[in-house]
């Protein structure tokens, strides 16, 4: 299950620089200085030279100096350049469940802000990245962009800064017995060796061999780290001697072919892609590390190269294991590769995971290609993530929603790669099915815009009438509800209704659910009530049928309609039933929606303390799942409780806090008339109670409050009085 929360890093937060920035103080200072007068600075260098580490150091130094901090966007796992704006938006503390194009929402969000955006690993997306960076920097004068890449972005306003290998000790100094400060490459090697071998220190006896190692590796940090890991088994002299004889016949063949550029193939399953001009020393160090791995470790390394981003042990076992590589051995082999610095171990909120640096993964891709296994293991990767999507769909309406939320976010790079593979396959039904199975990721986990992108592609690729298409249309309808895009939702509603007539009761329930949310966005509470009563009559036949979005939605949205029609007391029995069903199954996501609607009903009945308690219970879940729309509605409800109880200043601050979310959601309250009316009434009463100046001050205070801190205060029972 999930790892301890202390290991979790919020999306977009710059990763901590691992280790000190040995030999990088000059580059760091130059980059910081360049960002003072240029909007775009690109750190350029060969793979493994330390561009990411320099960028981490820059982000750590400047984040406190910029009003809105520094934010990290990892592009290593992204293959579809059309999703660049989505990926940037996901890294920022902005909501973007909106029908407005994401690039426009980004430009609006950044326009008045002062922050650093770090775009890490850009070389495979430079063409797509140029217009995005130009648009954002043009719209936001306070924006600074720091990119890391093997090649410049090619922007007119870009300042390119080369990141070179670390200085190495010269042979003349060692021969002459000269003393003085150690070269940076040796300092790094000594530091990493001490981590690999407790108690390791540089002695006069082994210094010449360590210096020889640094020269052989030409000061490349990644090559030095790989070599340091071998000092567990070899002395510095043995290591240097073996490295001198490093190249086997097999490695020579691969070296001549050139390593892989991620995601780019020249043709055919095993065609060698274009050479990204790796540094010879790095090729040597990686190839030598490869030779020192056991046969099973080498095979696993090659097969793991089909993953992007991070992966877990279960995924590695399912994708990589077969009669040549025993599944039972894979956990041990993963530990061995981690000890050799081929992969890194990461404790996360989604459990223990592993990650492979791009440069090392590319070497594994070469070997996989040379083995003729590339196509087969890409297929197995796709199959595993198809299964994972189905498993998440099946498990979502149950007790492990937080686990599945964390897991699917951790797996998102790989899910996205599998979706791309499905949509590019000859059988487009596979992509349609996977996009539909991931409805919960799009709708419940804050990825509505990407969900719309993939669902539109999948629906366009396979247009034949089928239950599979209706299910994908249903997923798209949920996404459009989140985005508040009523015109597009009405089109989906019409097609769902027409298709449902061809199929059975399950498909009819999906179509009716979309009709319900369409009517809700129109403000047609009478139609909502009629349809939700029909759905409830059908789904209340069994607990299993009730524990579905159509079943529980019939209660939550039906209760919303009753509140809107002035029947708040009549809304409570349905919400009680919903709570019982959810609690019996350990379900929290739909229960939180029920609590949100309950807060509205209790407000209408004048039960202020009960309403605030319900809204806070809902907010705790919605915020944990980064549900911006749900969190905004809960904050509005707590604000309405505050003004009803005479706490006008608190109400204004909460309205300002909620406006942080509405500011980028496109349509506040997704345009549902009764919710818009409740918001406007709350604003009017609060303004009247405080006066214009005091209201504006309190509202602005809330708007400028850190969102996490503001929500923590809203959830604090002691702070409500």
C-alpha angles and dihedrals in degrees: 000000000000121000122236111295092236087077095054118107118200113243111268095017109130111253115244114263104255108231126343121311096255110195093352102098092101095050090044092052092045092052093048090048092048091052087057091070105016128062094208126043122172123200105211128190145118121291113283096020094115105259093143093050091052090049090051089053092049092049092049091051100046103034093085091048095056119074094228099033133227126304130198125219116186111203098175095103097041116104103162108074090197087072096057094104090048091051092050091047092051090055094052125076090249132112115230105176090130138120089232112103108269094236089057092048089050093049090050093047094049098040097093098026133100111212147126119246114198113202105195122199104007105158096103093049105040094121094052093040097057098072092042093054092043092052095047097044090046091053097041118047090181093057120106121190123202113187131187117207145143088237135028119268091235098235121151091225094046123117111206118210119188119223107208131194117273119272111266129210113263120237092232092062093052092047092050093047091237120171132206138102114343118247114259093248090058092046090054093046091051092048094050092043090054089054092050096041114034111227095019115153134168110257130188088249097056099031094092091053093046090050089049089053091053091052093047089052091045093227096293108154097213091049090049092051092050091050093047090058089061093059087084088075105021136050117239090255094051090046093052092046093050092047089053088059092039107129119085120191090256094053091048090058092050093044091055091050092055127230127279131272106219115258096359122108129176094215141306128030098288103028113136113242127223116298111251090205099253118195111260093230092054092049087050095049094046093045091048091049086050092054091051092055118091119255093259092048091051091050092048091048090055094047094045088061089081089071122085124202110358132337137191132231094258092055092048091050095048096044101037106033123097140126090301094048114037111224091219090061097052099086089054092046091051090054089050093051090048091052089053091050091242089122130015125228117229126190106209140166086263093056132263114338140173133220133195121207113243093243092054092042090053090055089052090051089056091054093045089052092048089053090053090237100113098102094042096052094043086054090049090049090053092047092051093052092046086056092046091052090051091046091051091049091050094046100040098090092058145068099297103063096124090051092050091046091055094041097051092047089050090049096043097108090054094042089052091050091050091049090051089051092049094048090049094050126102091247103062091183088079091061092044090053095048094047089051094046089056093059090119092055092051098041107029102029103053101260100111096133094052089044090056090049094053096039092051090052093046094047091049092049095052113031102160117120111260142132086256091060092047090052091052090047088052090053090049090050091055090049092050090050089056089049093048091230100151099173093053091042091054090056091051090047092054093050093045091052092049094047095045091063088068097053143042142289096281092056090045090055091053091050092047090051090057090047088053096054091043090055090045092055089049090052093241099145094167092060090043090055093048094049096043091051088053091049092047092051089054100042099041089073091090139011090238091056092048092052092074133090092254091048099046091034089060087063100040098042092037089054090048089055091051091052090048090051092051095257099117095146090054090053094064100071091057091048090049089053091048092051091050093051093047095045092050090055097038090242115157110169099066090035088059089055088051091052090050092053090043089057089056092050093047091048090053089052093049095247095137101169092047091048093051091048091052093047092050091049089053093045092055090060097038094052093046089055091045090240099164096184093048092045091050092052091050093050089050090052092050089049090052089051091050095053091043088055094047097257097127099159091054090047091054093049091050091049088052091049091050090049089065085068098038089049091073102025095084098224117039111226083008085272097286102158099221092050092047090050092050090050093050092048091052092050092048095050092046093050090049092050097048105028124238099283097046092044092051091048094050093043092051091048090055092045092053095044116109104263096228092048092047093050091046088056092047089053093049108100091202091056094056095074 
